[in-house]
């Protein structure tokens, strides 16, 4: 079975001369009198794909929102490329895609992506038309969100998060509302898109298989208050096709992650 680092791990990743992409240091988060996140330490190096798994309500989404600057820690600190999340957002270094696509109903797919560029004012952006075409949406450019399937809406949503060339991509259950077949296809699609750019990514998911398919490391969070309970390294080939996902190594990693998840959320 793959090695699993457990309880109390302060993941430091690979040491480099520049600041890590994400550094979460002794972060606590409370809402009113309820402690949601307790003493989380997490370091993500540039180019890594990190997955966070855990029970519902364990603080995964709250941690992601703090990394994006949408929430503030109650104590501790978060740095994105060596600066506060708000500063990284202002510098257009962060792209965010949540489970429910944040598309403007009155704008077409193409107009939604162009709106992101208008908001960010990015000088180093992808061409929205070329990006959506690359995402397999050439026939849907002028359709409105209600005219798109769930999978197509999520592709547009991710295009909005990527078009301004952010150095860090934050994904919160982007495929959680989709059926299993569509979800599996989009996981393969996303893996290919991100492999082309080596973009640093932090993914929140409930799917152990999805986490192992996409990530370089999987972190398991305990029940509320959320803590980092385990880390599973994923030394798989960059291209994780059907054959890789049927291999004993892949299945061992899935079993290790699932065992760590059950240990972190005992009955």
N, C-alpha and C positions, 0 to 999 in steps of 0.2 A: 504494500500500500504506500502511496506517496506520503512524504513527511508533512506533518501538520504542526504549525506553531500555534500554541494555545494560550489562553487567558493572560491578559496583561501585556501582550506584545506591543512594543513601540516599534512599528515598522520604519526602518530608516532607508530602505531601498538601496539603490546603487549610488555611491558617493561621486559627485561631480564637482567641477570648479564653480559652477553657477548655481543660483538658488534652485531648489526643486520646483516643479510645477505647482504642487500643493503641499503645504505643511500645516497640519492641524496639531496644535500643542495644548494638551491638558484642557480640552474644551468641555465645558458644562453648558447645558441649556435647560432652563426652566420656563414653564408657562404657569403663571400664578404660583401656586404652591406645589406644582407637579414637576419633578425632575425628569426630563425626557432623555437627556444625554449626559453621561457621567464619565468625565476624565478620558475622553477619546484622544489618542495620539495616532496620527497617520501621515505618512510621507509618500508622495507620488512623484516619481522622477519623470522628466520630459520624455515623451514617447511611450509611456506605459499606458496600458488599458487595465483599469482597476474596476472590479465588480464588488458591490456591497449587497449582501443577502442577509435576511433576518425576518423574524416574524412581523406581521403588521403592527404598526404602532411602536416599533423599537427605536425610531428616530432616524431611519435611513434618509427619508425625504427631508427632514429637518436639517440633517448634516449637509445634504446637497444644497439646500436653500442658503445655508450659512456660507458655503463655499462660493455661491453666486452673489452674495451680498444682499439677498432678499431678507435674511434674518441675521441678527447679531448674536454672538455667543453671550451667555450670562457671565462667563469667566473663561480665561484661556485666550488663545489667539489663533487666527487663521491667516496664512499668507498665500497669495497666488503669485508665483514668479517673483517672490521677495517683497510683495506689496500687499496692502489690504485689499480684500475682494472688491470693494467699491472703486478703488483706484484701477484695478485690473479691468473692471467692467467699463469704466470711463475710457480706458485705453483700447476698448474693443477686443480684449484678449479672451473673453469668455463667451461661449455660445451655449444656450440652454434649450432643451426640448423636453417637455413634460408629457405625461401619459395622455392627457386630453389635448389634442392639437389646438394651439392658440392662434387660429386663423381668423381673419376679419371676414365675416359672412358676405359682406357687400363687395369684396374684392376677389378677383380671379386668382388662380394658383400663381400665375406669373406676377400679378400685382402684389400679392402677399409677400413674395420673396423680394421684390423691388422695394417694398415698404421697409423691410429690415435695413436695406442699404441707406434709405433716406433717414432712418432713425439713427443709425450708427455713424453715418457720414464717412464710411471707410474708404480710404484711398487705394487699398490693396485688396480689392474684392474680386470674386468670381463673377462671370457673366451669368445673370439669372437664367436667361434662355438656355445657354449651354449647360448649366448645372441641372436644370429640370429635365432637359433632354437626356443627359447622362444618367439621371435617376429613372429613366424609362417613362417619362411623363410628357413626351412630345405631343401626344394627342389630347392632352388634358390642360394645356397651358391656359386656355381661356374659359375653363370651367370654374364654377363657384364651388366653395367647400361642400355645399349640400348635394352637389352633383358628382362628388368623388366618393369612392369606397373608403372604408376605414384605413386600409393599407395605403391608398393613394394620399389621403389626408396626412398620414404620418410621414410619408416621404416628403411632402411639401413642408411639413413642420420641421423636419430635420434639415431640409434645404434652407429654410429660414435661419436655422441655427448655425449653418456652415458658410453661408454665402459671403459673409464679411471676413472670412479666413481667421476665425479665432484660434488661438494657440491651445485653448482648453475647451473641451466639449463636455457638458454635463447632461446626462440622460437619466430621466426619472421614469422608469417603467414605460419606455416609449412604445412597446408592443403589447402591453398588458391587456388592452381591451380587444385584441384581435383574436380570431379563431386560430387554432393550432397550426393549420397548414399555412395560412397567410403569415403567421408569426415566424414559422421556421424559414420561409422564403426570405422574409425581410431581415432576419438575423444573418443569413448568408450574404444578402445584399449589403448590409451595413458593414459586415466584416471586410468585404472587398473594398468598399468605399474608404474605410479608415485605414486599411492596409496600404492604400495608394499614398496616403498623406502622412502616415506615422504620427497622427495627431494624438496628443494626450487626452485620454477619455476617462471619465468617472461615471460608472453606470450603476444605478439602483435597479434591482430586479428581484422578483420572487422565484424566478426559475433557475434552479441549480444548473441544468443543462445549458441554458443560455449563458450563464456566467462563465462556465468552463469553456464553452465554444468561443467566446469573444475575448476573454481577459488573459493578462499575463499573471495576475494574482487575484485571488478571491478573498475578501474579508467577510467574516461572519460576525454579525452583531447579536448580542444577547437581548432578552426581553427588556422592556422598559424598567429602569433607565438603561438606555442602550450603551453598551461598552463593546470594544473590540474583543471578541472571545477567541477568535482563531484566524489564522492566515494560511491559505493554501496556495503554494506556487504552482503555476501551470506551464511546465516546460514542453509544450506541444509545438509542432511545426506552425509557421505563420499561417499557412493555408490549411484550414481545418475542414476538409471536404467530408463527404459521406463516409469514405473509407476510414479517415482518421477518427471520426465520431463513432465508428464501430470497433475501434481498436481496444485492446485490453487496457492500455495506458489511459485512454480517455475515460473508460468506464470506471477504472480505479479512482481517477480524480473526482468523478461525479460522486462515487460512493464516499470518498473521504470528505467532500464538501457537505454531502447530505448527513453524514454521521456527525460532523462538527456542528451543523445546524441543529440537529436534534439534541445534541449535548448542551447547546447554548439556550435552548428553549424547552427545558424538561417539563413534563406534565405536572 
